[in-house]
C-alpha cells in the first residue's frame, strides 16, 4: 500500500485547509508521511501562490508540525516550484518542479485555467496553431529539472487538463505526441521520478490522472520512475484513489 503523499496544498496558497488540518487528515487516512508542497511565489501572478512574506512562517509552521506529530506521522516541508518562479528553494525539504505557464514575449500564459485562455493564446502568439502552443509547453517542461532542481516532476502533461471535455487539443495528434515524447526523453535522462497526479480527477476535470496512461507506459518502458501524488487542495482529497492506481508504479 502506498502510504506517502508528497503533493498537497493548504491555506498558505490555494488550498482549503490549514497545514495542521491536512496533517491530522493524513493520520486518519493511515499515511506514514505527508509532504505539504505550497505553490512557489510567482511575481507575475500572485493569485494562487504563497505570498513572499508568508513563506518563512510556512516553513516554521511545518517544522513545528513535524515536531508536534513526530510519533504519529512524518511531516515534510516542500514546495511546488513553478518553472518561472525565482524564489530560492534551499530551505525546503524537497521540490516538485512544475510548468503552469508558457512565456510569450512579456506575457505568462497559464495552461490550466480555462480552454478560452489557451485558444486566445494560440490565436495571439501562434497564428491559431494550438499544437505550436503545445510544442512550446513541452519544450519548457523538458527543461523543468534543469531549471528548478526538482526531486519530483509535477503533472507532466498539465496542458491536457481540458482534453476530455473539449476538442481543443487532440492528444493523439502526431505533433502533440512527438512533443511529449521529446520532453519525456529529456527528463528520463535526469533520473528524476514523474508523479502520477490525481488532482484533475478529484476536482472533476478528468477521469484519468496526469500523465495519460500512454505516457505512463512510455515512462515505464524507458526506465523512468513514478510516484503517486494527490495534488490535494483539501483534506478529503489526500491519497485520492491511491488504491486504484498503485499498481501503475
Phi, psi and omega per residue, in radians:
X1 nan 2.335 3.076
X2 -1.385 2.054 -3.066
X3 -2.167 0.508 3.060
X4 -2.254 2.402 3.089
X5 -2.351 2.021 -2.995
X6 -1.933 0.129 -3.132
X7 -2.282 1.754 3.056
X8 -2.707 2.793 -3.008
X9 -2.215 2.660 -3.060
X10 -2.251 -2.999 3.123
X11 -1.144 -0.160 3.038
X12 -1.199 -0.390 3.059
X13 -2.268 -1.998 -3.056
X14 -1.875 0.377 3.087
X15 -1.521 2.874 -3.061
X16 -1.637 -0.384 -3.016
X17 -2.114 2.756 -3.127
X18 -1.302 2.848 3.065
X19 -0.972 -0.738 -3.120
X20 -1.162 -0.655 3.081
X21 -1.112 -0.647 3.096
X22 -1.180 -0.713 3.130
X23 -1.103 -0.801 3.141
X24 -1.101 -0.692 3.104
X25 -1.134 -0.678 3.113
X26 -1.103 -0.683 3.075
X27 -1.092 -0.803 -3.139
X28 -1.067 -0.528 3.137
X29 -1.484 -0.029 3.101
X30 1.425 0.332 3.118
X31 -1.293 2.578 3.070
X32 -1.624 -0.427 -3.110
X33 -2.489 2.386 2.961
X34 -2.230 2.327 3.047
X35 -2.006 2.085 3.036
X36 -1.504 2.266 -3.013
X37 -2.275 1.298 -3.111
X38 -1.026 2.551 3.083
X39 -1.104 2.273 -3.140
X40 -1.106 2.701 3.118
X41 -1.182 2.198 3.056
X42 -2.089 2.004 -3.009
X43 -1.092 -0.465 -3.053
X44 -1.552 -0.199 3.114
X45 -2.674 1.788 -3.087
X46 -1.793 0.246 -3.037
X47 -1.290 -0.409 -2.996
X48 -2.195 -0.207 -2.928
X49 -1.751 3.005 2.994
X50 -1.140 2.444 3.070
X51 -1.403 2.493 -3.030
X52 -0.950 -0.718 -3.083
X53 -1.249 -0.281 -3.121
X54 -1.607 -0.222 -3.014
X55 -1.120 -0.749 3.073
X56 -1.017 -0.660 3.110
X57 -1.197 -0.660 3.070
X58 -1.022 -0.854 -3.133
X59 -1.098 -0.758 -3.130
X60 -1.118 -0.712 -3.135
X61 -1.152 -0.703 3.112
X62 -1.164 -0.624 3.057
X63 -1.119 -0.724 3.106
X64 -1.081 -0.798 -3.110
X65 -1.142 -0.607 3.071
X66 -1.035 -0.769 3.136
X67 -1.235 -0.710 -3.053
X68 -1.184 -0.555 -3.061
X69 -2.018 0.375 -3.000
X70 -1.024 -0.529 -3.078
X71 -1.542 0.035 -3.111
X72 -2.136 -0.492 -3.110
X73 -2.873 2.648 3.083
X74 -1.635 2.159 -3.084
X75 -1.902 2.203 3.121
X76 -1.996 2.544 -3.138
X77 -1.841 1.787 -3.091
X78 -1.996 -3.103 3.079
X79 -2.545 2.437 2.957
X80 -1.646 1.739 -3.005
X81 -1.501 1.988 3.068
X82 -1.228 2.577 -3.125
X83 -0.914 -0.627 -3.056
X84 -1.723 0.166 3.063
X85 -1.376 2.456 3.102
X86 -1.952 0.234 3.125
X87 -1.396 2.315 -3.089
X88 -1.143 2.635 -3.075
X89 -1.934 0.131 -3.012
X90 -1.042 -0.525 -3.033
X91 -1.569 0.046 -3.140
X92 -1.712 2.708 -3.141
X93 -1.282 -0.537 -3.140
X94 -2.797 2.885 -3.065
X95 -2.287 2.273 2.909
X96 -1.724 2.168 -3.136
X97 -1.690 2.148 -3.053
X98 -2.352 2.649 3.025
X99 -2.006 1.954 3.111
X100 -1.838 -0.182 -3.044
X101 -2.414 2.743 2.800
X102 -2.025 2.544 -3.114
X103 -1.749 2.152 3.127
X104 -2.150 1.851 -3.022
X105 1.106 -2.142 3.098
X106 -1.690 0.050 -3.071
X107 -1.736 2.491 3.043
X108 -1.888 2.013 -3.042
X109 -1.749 1.997 3.106
X110 -1.228 2.369 -3.075
X111 -1.671 -0.082 -3.026
X112 -2.228 0.352 -3.131
X113 -1.622 -1.023 3.107
X114 -2.584 2.670 3.029
X115 -1.067 -0.569 -3.099
X116 -1.119 -0.657 3.105
X117 -1.082 -0.734 3.129
X118 -1.176 -0.718 3.107
X119 -1.066 -0.818 -3.132
X120 -1.113 -0.698 3.137
X121 -1.153 -0.691 3.096
X122 -1.075 -0.715 3.119
X123 -1.175 -0.763 -3.019
X124 -1.297 -0.684 -2.970
X125 -1.971 -0.310 -3.019
X126 -2.243 0.383 3.087
X127 1.059 0.506 -3.139
X128 1.453 0.076 -3.082
X129 -1.589 1.696 -3.089
X130 -1.132 -0.499 -3.119
X131 -1.336 -0.449 2.992
X132 -1.164 -0.653 3.058
X133 -1.117 -0.765 3.109
X134 -1.084 -0.685 3.110
X135 -1.106 -0.685 3.082
X136 -1.134 -0.719 3.098
X137 -1.041 -0.911 -3.072
X138 -1.214 -0.495 3.026
X139 -1.087 -0.682 3.083
X140 -1.207 -0.777 3.121
X141 -1.006 -0.661 -3.118
X142 -1.020 -0.403 -3.075
X143 -1.794 0.104 -2.955
X144 -1.171 -0.593 3.113
X145 -1.210 -0.780 3.115
X146 -1.056 -0.711 -3.064
X147 -1.334 -0.739 -3.022
X148 -1.753 -0.276 -3.060
X149 1.112 0.572 -2.957
X150 -1.289 2.810 3.075
X151 -1.716 -0.328 3.135
X152 -2.467 2.425 3.088
X153 -1.602 2.073 -3.072
X154 -1.468 2.533 3.062
X155 0.258 1.324 -3.009
X156 -0.882 -0.754 -3.075
X157 -1.941 0.812 -3.115
X158 -0.941 -0.553 -3.092
X159 -1.103 -0.264 3.124
X160 -1.535 0.171 -3.048
X161 -0.852 -0.709 -3.028
X162 -1.742 0.172 -2.987
X163 -1.217 -0.410 3.128
X164 -1.422 -0.359 -3.041
X165 -1.898 -0.202 3.125
X166 -2.404 2.914 3.073
X167 -1.790 0.393 -3.109
X168 -1.044 -0.804 -3.117
X169 -2.202 2.196 3.020
X170 -1.619 1.878 -3.036
X171 -1.266 -0.083 3.045
X172 -1.714 -0.004 -3.140
X173 -1.077 2.372 -3.079
X174 -0.955 -0.656 -3.129
X175 -1.239 -0.651 3.086
X176 -1.116 -0.817 -3.132
X177 -1.092 -0.765 3.126
X178 -1.068 -0.657 -3.120
X179 -1.171 -0.796 -3.122
X180 -1.251 -0.570 3.104
X181 -1.141 -0.706 3.114
X182 -1.089 -0.734 3.116
X183 -1.169 -0.773 3.124
X184 -1.060 -0.732 -3.136
X185 -1.050 -0.724 3.106
X186 -1.141 -0.766 -3.087
X187 -1.256 -0.568 3.105
X188 -1.070 -0.502 3.117
X189 -1.131 -0.414 -3.060
X190 -1.413 -0.380 -3.074
X191 1.349 0.040 3.136
X192 -1.377 2.337 -3.103
X193 -1.232 2.602 3.028
X194 -1.633 2.492 3.045
X195 -1.543 2.591 2.858
X196 -1.714 1.912 -2.898
X197 -1.815 2.168 -3.076
X198 -1.641 0.040 -2.981
X199 -1.023 -0.738 -3.097
X200 -1.232 -0.461 3.081
X201 -1.269 -0.866 -3.069
X202 -1.123 -0.458 -3.134
X203 -1.744 0.143 2.956
X204 1.457 0.219 -3.139
X205 -1.536 -0.504 -3.071
X206 -2.449 2.864 3.026
X207 -1.844 0.009 3.131
X208 -2.395 2.746 -3.059
X209 -1.380 2.997 2.841
X210 -1.562 2.456 -0.248
X211 -1.324 3.065 3.131
X212 -1.106 2.840 3.141
X213 -1.046 -0.653 3.107
X214 -1.052 -0.735 -3.136
X215 -1.239 -0.709 3.088
X216 -0.998 -0.822 -3.135
X217 -1.091 -0.678 3.123
X218 -1.103 -0.775 3.127
X219 -1.073 -0.761 -3.115
X220 -1.145 -0.786 -3.123
X221 -1.070 -0.562 -3.100
X222 -1.688 0.336 2.969
X223 1.454 0.204 3.138
X224 -1.382 2.779 3.106
X225 -1.824 2.701 -3.087
X226 -2.355 2.559 3.031
X227 -2.310 2.597 3.090
X228 -1.498 2.404 3.101
X229 -2.414 2.437 3.113
X230 -1.497 -0.485 -2.970
X231 0.902 0.714 -3.060
X232 -1.219 2.325 3.024
X233 -1.892 0.118 3.040
X234 -2.693 2.763 -3.011
X235 -1.096 -0.573 -3.079
X236 -1.215 -0.282 -3.102
X237 -1.655 0.015 3.110
X238 -1.041 2.415 3.126
X239 0.936 0.601 -3.057
X240 -1.096 2.141 3.098
X241 1.009 0.382 3.104
X242 -1.013 -0.665 -3.112
X243 -1.115 -0.505 -3.116
X244 -1.429 -0.424 -2.998
X245 -2.006 -0.038 -3.063
X246 -1.129 -0.415 3.110
X247 -1.119 -0.381 -3.130
X248 -1.217 -0.327 -3.131
X249 -1.975 nan nan
